[in-house]
Amino acid sequence: NKPGRPKTKDVVRPIWVTLEELYTGVNRRLPITRKVLDPSGESCKCDACDGKGVAIQVLRMGPMVRQVQQTCEKCSGKGSCHKMQNVREVLEVFVEKGSPNGHKITIHGKADEADGCEAGDVVVVVREQDHPKFMRKEADLYYSVELSLSEALTGFRLVVQLLDDRKLLVRSKPGEVLRPRRSGLVLKAVKGAGMPIHQDPFNFGNLFLVVTLRFPEVMSEATGTALKSMLGIKEAAGESQEDLEEVFCEDIDPLSSAKSSKKVTTQAYDEDDEEHHHGIECKHQ
């Protein structure tokens, strides 16, 4: 901008892009409509000050009202303005590889023009669309997958199609057993298989596999015995079987259980109160 010359207001426009486009980089066309000075150079009476070059501003200070005469901002006191016209343009916007959500791309001098002013900028804000398979965090990608218990114990292999259509065969290390975290999930990573790092596109983030383990609904006694033998699990010793009371676990909703016990406790208190009042009445008789 030239020193001392005012600038018109910037225009902010969002542009929605897919995760695939952010992975590879993309050129997008952005149509805009803006006001520009009429190339004929003709002038017209300023409608803000009615051609007077000055505008009256009303100031209120408590119960008092004061009128102040000021130079018209629109025409800079000239009383006339250049004719304006609306033009439609298509801007070419290049979204770089790995651009983060909310990244701003500035296209200079493409906002509205005004007499005696420099045109402002068009600020394009990158908006990332949700993806059905991947979740992005910075340059890392997260991919949810469900594995069976046997795969967790003996090893797994799966094919993951990346955002540039390459396919990776991902497998666990030989002999590795997947162990859930406190959250109950297993988190494994493929180094360098995430998003390209913005402005450093030859380096990549990581791909995280968010693994949910799928347990069998039921297991036959023979299979359970064989599994115990294979895993080296022995029966608990030290107590005589005759001294033990055998019970089986079942599925009970803890919230329903808490409500049920609370209801029973409340009924018991109500019965105690009734007996107490009944005893008092008998004594009066």
C-alpha positions as CSV (number, residue, x, y, z in Angstrom):
1,N,0.0,0.0,0.0
2,K,1.1,3.6,-0.6
3,P,2.0,5.4,2.6
4,G,-1.0,7.3,4.2
5,R,-3.5,5.9,1.8
6,P,-6.5,4.2,3.4
7,K,-7.5,0.7,2.6
8,T,-11.0,-0.8,2.1
9,K,-12.3,-3.5,4.3
10,D,-11.0,-7.0,3.8
11,V,-13.4,-9.8,2.7
12,V,-13.3,-13.2,4.4
13,R,-14.5,-16.2,2.5
14,P,-14.4,-19.9,3.6
15,I,-13.4,-22.7,1.2
16,W,-14.3,-26.3,2.0
17,V,-11.9,-29.0,1.0
18,T,-11.7,-32.7,1.6
19,L,-9.0,-34.5,3.5
20,E,-7.8,-36.1,0.2
21,E,-7.4,-32.6,-1.2
22,L,-5.4,-31.5,1.8
23,Y,-3.2,-34.5,1.5
24,T,-2.3,-33.8,-2.2
25,G,-2.8,-30.1,-2.4
26,V,-5.4,-28.6,-4.7
27,N,-6.2,-25.6,-6.9
28,R,-9.7,-24.3,-6.3
29,R,-11.7,-21.6,-8.2
30,L,-13.4,-19.0,-6.0
31,P,-16.1,-16.8,-7.6
32,I,-16.5,-13.3,-6.1
33,T,-18.5,-10.2,-6.9
34,R,-16.9,-6.8,-5.9
35,K,-17.3,-3.1,-6.5
36,V,-14.7,-1.4,-8.7
37,L,-14.2,2.1,-10.1
38,D,-16.0,2.7,-13.4
39,P,-13.2,2.7,-16.0
40,S,-14.9,5.7,-17.7
41,G,-13.7,7.9,-14.9
42,E,-17.1,9.7,-14.6
43,S,-18.2,11.2,-11.3
44,C,-21.6,11.4,-9.7
45,K,-23.0,13.3,-6.7
46,C,-22.1,11.7,-3.4
47,D,-25.2,10.2,-1.9
48,A,-23.8,10.2,1.6
49,C,-23.6,14.0,1.9
50,D,-25.9,14.9,-1.0
51,G,-23.0,16.6,-2.8
52,K,-22.2,19.0,0.1
53,G,-18.9,17.5,1.0
54,V,-19.9,17.5,4.7
55,A,-22.1,15.3,6.9
56,I,-23.9,16.2,10.0
57,Q,-23.4,13.9,13.0
58,V,-25.7,14.0,16.0
59,L,-24.0,13.5,19.3
60,R,-26.1,12.8,22.5
61,M,-24.7,13.7,25.9
62,G,-27.3,12.9,28.5
63,P,-30.3,15.1,27.9
64,M,-28.4,17.4,25.5
65,V,-28.2,16.8,21.8
66,R,-25.4,18.4,19.7
67,Q,-24.9,18.5,16.0
68,V,-21.3,18.3,14.6
69,Q,-20.4,19.0,11.0
70,Q,-17.7,16.7,9.7
71,T,-16.0,16.1,6.4
72,C,-17.8,13.3,4.4
73,E,-15.8,10.1,4.7
74,K,-17.2,8.6,1.5
75,C,-16.2,11.5,-0.9
76,S,-13.4,13.0,1.3
77,G,-15.2,16.4,1.2
78,K,-15.3,16.6,-2.6
79,G,-19.1,16.2,-2.8
80,S,-18.7,13.8,-5.7
81,C,-17.6,10.2,-6.2
82,H,-16.4,8.1,-9.0
83,K,-19.1,5.9,-10.5
84,M,-18.8,2.3,-9.3
85,Q,-19.8,-1.0,-11.0
86,N,-20.1,-4.5,-9.8
87,V,-17.9,-7.1,-11.5
88,R,-17.7,-10.8,-11.1
89,E,-14.3,-12.4,-11.0
90,V,-13.0,-16.0,-10.4
91,L,-10.0,-16.2,-8.1
92,E,-7.5,-19.1,-8.3
93,V,-6.8,-20.4,-4.8
94,F,-4.0,-22.9,-4.2
95,V,-4.4,-24.9,-1.0
96,E,-1.0,-26.3,-0.1
97,K,-0.3,-29.9,1.0
98,G,-1.0,-30.4,4.7
99,S,-2.7,-27.1,5.2
100,P,-4.3,-27.1,8.7
101,N,-8.0,-26.5,9.3
102,G,-8.5,-22.7,9.6
103,H,-5.4,-21.8,7.6
104,K,-5.7,-18.4,5.9
105,I,-4.7,-17.6,2.3
106,T,-4.5,-13.9,1.5
107,I,-5.2,-12.6,-2.1
108,H,-4.2,-9.0,-2.1
109,G,-6.2,-6.2,-3.6
110,K,-9.3,-8.2,-4.5
111,A,-11.8,-6.6,-2.1
112,D,-14.0,-3.7,-3.0
113,E,-12.4,-0.6,-4.5
114,A,-13.2,3.0,-3.3
115,D,-12.3,6.5,-4.5
116,G,-9.0,7.5,-2.9
117,C,-8.4,4.1,-1.3
118,E,-6.4,1.0,-1.9
119,A,-8.5,-2.2,-2.4
120,G,-8.5,-4.5,0.6
121,D,-7.7,-8.2,0.5
122,V,-9.7,-11.3,0.1
123,V,-8.8,-13.7,3.0
124,V,-9.7,-17.3,2.2
125,V,-10.1,-19.6,5.3
126,V,-9.5,-23.3,4.7
127,R,-12.3,-25.4,6.2
128,E,-11.7,-29.2,6.5
129,Q,-14.6,-31.5,5.7
130,D,-15.2,-34.5,8.0
131,H,-13.9,-37.8,6.7
132,P,-15.8,-41.1,7.0
133,K,-12.7,-43.2,7.8
134,F,-9.9,-40.9,9.1
135,M,-9.8,-38.4,11.9
136,R,-7.0,-35.8,11.7
137,K,-5.1,-34.2,14.5
138,E,-2.3,-31.8,13.3
139,A,-0.3,-34.0,10.9
140,D,-1.4,-37.3,12.4
141,L,-4.2,-39.5,11.2
142,Y,-6.4,-41.8,13.3
143,Y,-8.0,-44.9,11.8
144,S,-10.5,-47.1,13.7
145,V,-10.4,-50.8,13.3
146,E,-11.9,-53.8,15.0
147,L,-9.8,-57.0,15.5
148,S,-10.7,-60.4,17.0
149,L,-9.2,-61.7,20.2
150,S,-7.4,-64.4,18.2
151,E,-5.8,-61.6,16.0
152,A,-4.8,-59.7,19.2
153,L,-3.1,-62.8,20.5
154,T,-1.6,-64.4,17.4
155,G,-1.0,-61.4,15.1
156,F,-3.0,-59.4,12.6
157,R,-2.7,-58.1,9.1
158,L,-5.0,-55.6,7.4
159,V,-5.1,-53.3,4.3
160,V,-5.5,-49.6,4.8
161,Q,-6.2,-47.4,1.7
162,L,-4.5,-44.0,2.2
163,L,-5.8,-40.6,1.1
164,D,-3.7,-40.7,-2.1
165,D,-5.2,-44.1,-3.0
166,R,-2.0,-46.0,-2.0
167,K,-2.7,-49.3,-0.1
168,L,-0.7,-50.3,2.9
169,L,-0.5,-53.9,4.2
170,V,-0.3,-53.3,8.0
171,R,0.7,-56.1,10.2
172,S,1.8,-56.7,13.8
173,K,5.3,-57.6,14.7
174,P,5.9,-61.4,15.0
175,G,5.1,-62.6,18.5
176,E,3.5,-59.3,19.6
177,V,0.4,-59.5,21.8
178,L,-1.9,-56.4,21.7
179,R,-2.5,-55.1,25.1
180,P,-5.5,-52.6,25.8
181,R,-4.8,-49.3,27.5
182,R,-6.9,-48.1,30.5
183,S,-9.5,-46.9,28.0
184,G,-10.0,-50.4,26.8
185,L,-8.5,-49.5,23.4
186,V,-5.3,-50.6,21.7
187,L,-3.3,-47.9,20.0
188,K,-0.7,-48.8,17.4
189,A,1.1,-46.5,14.9
190,V,2.6,-46.7,11.4
191,K,5.4,-44.1,11.3
192,G,5.3,-41.6,8.4
193,A,1.9,-42.7,7.1
194,G,0.0,-39.6,8.2
195,M,-0.6,-36.2,6.6
196,P,2.2,-34.3,4.9
197,I,3.5,-31.6,7.2
198,H,2.5,-28.1,6.1
199,Q,5.3,-26.2,4.3
200,D,7.5,-29.3,4.8
201,P,5.7,-31.7,2.5
202,F,8.5,-34.3,2.3
203,N,8.0,-35.2,5.9
204,F,4.8,-36.8,7.2
205,G,2.9,-37.3,10.4
206,N,2.0,-40.8,11.7
207,L,-1.0,-43.1,11.2
208,F,-2.5,-44.3,14.4
209,L,-4.7,-47.5,14.5
210,V,-7.4,-47.2,17.1
211,V,-8.1,-50.9,17.7
212,T,-11.2,-52.2,19.4
213,L,-11.0,-55.9,20.4
214,R,-13.9,-58.1,19.5
215,F,-14.4,-60.9,22.0
216,P,-16.3,-64.1,21.2
217,E,-19.9,-64.2,22.5
218,V,-19.5,-67.8,23.8
219,M,-16.8,-70.4,23.9
220,S,-17.2,-74.2,24.2
221,E,-15.8,-75.9,27.2
222,A,-13.4,-77.9,25.0
223,T,-12.1,-74.7,23.4
224,G,-11.7,-73.0,26.8
225,T,-9.7,-75.9,28.2
226,A,-7.5,-76.0,25.1
227,L,-6.9,-72.2,25.4
228,K,-6.0,-72.5,29.1
229,S,-3.5,-75.2,28.3
230,M,-2.0,-73.3,25.5
231,L,-1.7,-70.1,27.6
232,G,-0.4,-72.0,30.7
233,I,-3.3,-71.1,33.0
234,K,-3.7,-73.4,36.0
235,E,-6.7,-73.9,38.3
236,A,-6.5,-72.1,41.6
237,A,-5.2,-74.3,44.4
238,G,-5.1,-74.2,48.2
239,E,-8.9,-74.4,48.9
240,S,-10.9,-77.6,49.1
241,Q,-13.6,-77.7,46.5
242,E,-16.0,-78.8,49.2
243,D,-15.5,-75.5,51.1
244,L,-16.3,-73.4,48.1
245,E,-19.7,-72.1,47.0
246,E,-19.8,-72.0,43.2
247,V,-21.5,-69.1,41.5
248,F,-21.7,-67.8,37.9
249,C,-21.3,-64.2,36.7
250,E,-24.0,-62.5,34.7
251,D,-24.6,-59.2,33.0
252,I,-26.3,-56.6,35.2
253,D,-26.7,-52.9,34.4
254,P,-25.0,-51.0,37.3
255,L,-27.4,-48.0,37.0
256,S,-30.5,-50.3,37.2
257,S,-28.9,-52.1,40.1
258,A,-28.3,-48.9,42.0
259,K,-31.9,-47.7,41.4
260,S,-33.2,-51.1,42.5
261,S,-31.3,-51.2,45.7
262,K,-32.3,-47.5,46.5
263,K,-35.9,-48.4,46.0
264,V,-35.7,-51.4,48.4
265,T,-33.9,-49.2,51.0
266,T,-36.6,-46.6,50.7
267,Q,-39.4,-49.2,51.2
268,A,-37.6,-50.6,54.3
269,Y,-37.4,-47.2,55.9
270,D,-41.1,-46.6,55.1
271,E,-42.1,-49.9,56.8
272,D,-40.0,-49.0,59.9
273,D,-41.7,-45.7,60.2
274,E,-45.2,-47.3,59.9
275,E,-44.3,-49.8,62.7
276,H,-42.9,-47.0,64.8
277,H,-46.1,-44.9,64.6
278,H,-48.2,-47.9,65.2
279,G,-46.3,-48.7,68.4
280,I,-46.8,-45.1,69.6
281,E,-50.5,-45.3,69.0
282,C,-50.8,-48.5,70.9
283,K,-49.2,-47.0,74.0
284,H,-51.7,-44.1,74.0
285,Q,-54.5,-46.6,74.0
